[in-house]
Amino acid sequence: MSDDKEKVEAAAVTSVGAGVGGYGGATVGVLELAATQGNVTGLSASVAIGVGAAAGALAFFFGYKLYRRIKDGKA
């Protein structure tokens, strides 16, 4: 039961991280489109959004794992 709870918590944290990263990536993508006058396509903006989402998910996931290690005294 405890293992299932940890998996659900990790999935939730990763989802939040992906959302936050996606918003950051969207901001970068929109600024990239606005700053360059037609040199950037929607594809590169989409890539920026995807990379932001992936980076956010990984950062939140590993941050959560580090938090759990410190909280459990295994650090």
Beta strands, then each sheet from edge to edge (+ up, - down):
end
